[in-house]
Amino acid sequence: MSPTQIVVLVIVIVVLVAVGIFAWTAMRRRALRDKFGPEYDRVVGEQESRAAAERELRDRERKHAELALTPLSPESRDRYAEAWEELQVMFVDDPARAVGAADELVTRLVAERGYPTDDYDDQLAHLSVEHARTLGNYRDAHDIHLANERGEASTEQLRQAVVHYRALVSELLGDQPVHADDPVTDAR
């Protein structure tokens, strides 16, 4: 082989390796984006770089894999669905109390499934791995709950909080056990 052929061969190999690395990185990014949805964009916006955000999301996946998550028993699932129905009825007479009860119900539900509940941010990080699509709803609902505790939430915000909580409860219980036709959404 001539020196020119060796140089060309080395350049071709370097280009192929670079293309392979680029394709692998793009594939990993697409997989994270597909899995985390809007949570991916939120974390990218919070971090100093896209690489740092993607490291955090992969770290969340690793920590999530260490959890001992358990499905709910049929009895427990029915109990939560019934508690949710009662909560929606409670909303009609006492929206502020219903939002507090919804926050407590969600916390009990995620704890029973095996998610940590000691630290809210840690809880969100763990939930984001499997429930990223409804996590924004949970954040919004929890923020309204906190505003409600300070006496700063309107009835419409309280209604919206219950609707947001319902999305997560429904997803956690599975198979749509929480009905969309209820006094909370019908009050609009």
C-alpha positions as CSV (number, residue, x, y, z in Angstrom):
1,M,0.0,0.0,0.0
2,S,1.2,3.4,-0.8
3,P,1.4,6.2,1.8
4,T,-1.5,8.0,0.0
5,Q,-3.7,4.8,0.2
6,I,-2.9,4.5,3.9
7,V,-3.8,8.1,4.6
8,V,-7.1,7.7,2.6
9,L,-7.9,4.5,4.5
10,V,-7.2,6.1,7.9
11,I,-9.4,9.1,6.9
12,V,-12.2,6.7,5.8
13,I,-12.0,4.8,9.1
14,V,-12.0,8.0,11.1
15,V,-15.1,9.3,9.2
16,L,-16.9,5.9,9.7
17,V,-16.2,5.9,13.4
18,A,-17.4,9.6,13.7
19,V,-20.6,8.7,11.8
20,G,-21.1,5.7,14.0
21,I,-20.7,7.7,17.2
22,F,-23.0,10.4,15.8
23,A,-25.7,7.8,14.9
24,W,-25.4,6.1,18.3
25,T,-25.7,9.4,20.1
26,A,-28.7,10.4,18.0
27,M,-30.3,7.0,18.7
28,R,-29.8,7.3,22.4
29,R,-31.1,10.9,22.4
30,R,-34.2,9.8,20.4
31,A,-34.8,7.0,22.9
32,L,-34.7,9.3,25.8
33,R,-36.9,11.8,24.1
34,D,-39.5,9.2,23.3
35,K,-39.4,7.8,26.8
36,F,-39.5,11.0,28.7
37,G,-41.5,13.2,26.3
38,P,-42.1,16.7,27.7
39,E,-39.9,15.8,30.8
40,Y,-36.9,15.5,28.4
41,D,-37.4,19.1,27.2
42,R,-38.0,20.4,30.8
43,V,-34.7,18.8,32.1
44,V,-32.8,20.0,29.1
45,G,-34.0,23.5,29.8
46,E,-32.9,23.2,33.5
47,Q,-29.4,21.8,32.8
48,E,-26.3,23.7,31.6
49,S,-26.1,21.4,28.5
50,R,-28.0,18.7,26.7
51,A,-25.4,16.1,27.7
52,A,-25.9,17.0,31.4
53,A,-29.6,16.6,31.0
54,E,-29.3,13.3,29.3
55,R,-26.9,12.1,32.0
56,E,-29.6,13.0,34.6
57,L,-32.3,11.2,32.7
58,R,-30.1,8.1,32.4
59,D,-29.3,8.3,36.1
60,R,-33.1,8.5,36.8
61,E,-33.5,5.3,34.7
62,R,-30.7,3.6,36.7
63,K,-32.2,4.6,40.1
64,H,-35.7,3.6,38.9
65,A,-34.4,0.2,38.0
66,E,-33.3,-0.3,41.6
67,L,-36.8,0.3,43.0
68,A,-39.0,-2.7,44.0
69,L,-42.1,-1.6,42.3
70,T,-45.2,-3.7,42.8
71,P,-48.5,-3.8,41.0
72,L,-51.6,-3.1,43.1
73,S,-53.7,-6.0,44.1
74,P,-57.2,-5.9,42.6
75,E,-58.6,-5.1,46.1
76,S,-56.2,-2.2,46.6
77,R,-56.9,-0.9,43.1
78,D,-60.6,-1.0,43.8
79,R,-60.1,0.8,47.1
80,Y,-58.2,3.6,45.4
81,A,-60.7,3.9,42.6
82,E,-63.5,4.1,45.2
83,A,-61.6,6.7,47.2
84,W,-61.1,8.7,44.1
85,E,-64.9,8.6,43.4
86,E,-65.6,9.8,46.9
87,L,-63.0,12.6,46.5
88,Q,-64.7,13.9,43.4
89,V,-68.1,14.0,45.2
90,M,-66.4,15.8,48.1
91,F,-65.2,18.4,45.6
92,V,-68.7,19.7,45.1
93,D,-69.1,20.7,48.7
94,D,-65.5,21.4,49.7
95,P,-63.1,21.9,46.8
96,A,-60.2,23.0,49.0
97,R,-60.4,19.9,51.2
98,A,-60.8,17.7,48.1
99,V,-57.5,18.9,46.6
100,G,-55.7,18.2,49.9
101,A,-57.3,14.7,49.9
102,A,-56.2,14.2,46.3
103,D,-52.6,15.0,47.1
104,E,-52.7,12.6,50.0
105,L,-54.3,9.9,47.9
106,V,-51.6,10.2,45.2
107,T,-48.9,10.1,47.8
108,R,-50.4,6.9,49.4
109,L,-50.8,5.4,46.0
110,V,-47.3,6.0,44.7
111,A,-45.9,4.7,48.1
112,E,-47.9,1.5,47.8
113,R,-46.6,1.0,44.3
114,G,-43.1,1.2,45.8
115,Y,-42.0,4.8,44.8
116,P,-40.2,6.8,47.4
117,T,-42.3,9.6,48.9
118,D,-40.0,11.2,51.5
119,D,-38.7,13.9,49.1
120,Y,-41.0,15.4,46.5
121,D,-38.3,16.1,43.9
122,D,-37.0,12.5,44.3
123,Q,-40.5,11.2,43.9
124,L,-40.9,13.2,40.7
125,A,-37.6,11.9,39.3
126,H,-38.6,8.3,39.9
127,L,-42.1,8.8,38.5
128,S,-40.7,10.5,35.4
129,V,-39.3,7.2,34.2
130,E,-42.6,5.5,33.7
131,H,-45.1,8.3,33.9
132,A,-43.4,11.2,32.2
133,R,-46.5,12.0,30.1
134,T,-48.7,12.8,33.1
135,L,-45.9,14.2,35.3
136,G,-46.6,17.8,34.2
137,N,-50.1,17.3,35.4
138,Y,-48.9,16.1,38.8
139,R,-46.5,19.1,39.1
140,D,-49.3,21.5,38.3
141,A,-51.7,19.9,40.7
142,H,-49.2,19.8,43.5
143,D,-48.4,23.5,42.9
144,I,-52.1,24.3,43.2
145,H,-52.3,22.2,46.3
146,L,-49.5,24.3,47.9
147,A,-51.2,27.5,46.8
148,N,-54.4,26.2,48.3
149,E,-52.6,25.6,51.6
150,R,-51.6,29.3,51.6
151,G,-55.2,30.3,50.7
152,E,-54.2,31.5,47.3
153,A,-56.1,29.1,44.9
154,S,-59.3,29.9,43.2
155,T,-62.1,27.4,42.8
156,E,-61.2,27.0,39.1
157,Q,-57.6,26.3,40.0
158,L,-58.8,23.7,42.5
159,R,-61.0,22.1,39.9
160,Q,-58.0,22.0,37.5
161,A,-55.8,20.4,40.3
162,V,-58.3,17.6,40.7
163,V,-58.4,17.0,36.9
164,H,-54.6,16.9,36.9
165,Y,-54.5,14.5,39.9
166,R,-57.0,12.3,38.1
167,A,-54.7,11.9,35.1
168,L,-51.9,10.5,37.3
169,V,-54.3,8.4,39.5
170,S,-55.8,6.9,36.3
171,E,-52.4,6.1,34.9
172,L,-51.2,4.5,38.1
173,L,-54.3,2.4,38.5
174,G,-54.4,1.5,34.8
175,D,-57.3,0.4,32.6
176,Q,-59.1,3.8,33.1
177,P,-60.7,3.0,36.5
178,V,-61.3,6.7,37.1
179,H,-64.3,8.0,35.1
180,A,-64.0,11.2,33.1
181,D,-67.7,12.0,33.7
182,D,-67.7,13.4,37.2
183,P,-68.8,16.4,39.1
184,V,-65.4,18.0,38.9
185,T,-65.2,18.2,35.1
186,D,-68.9,18.7,34.7
187,A,-68.7,21.9,36.8
188,R,-67.1,23.9,34.1
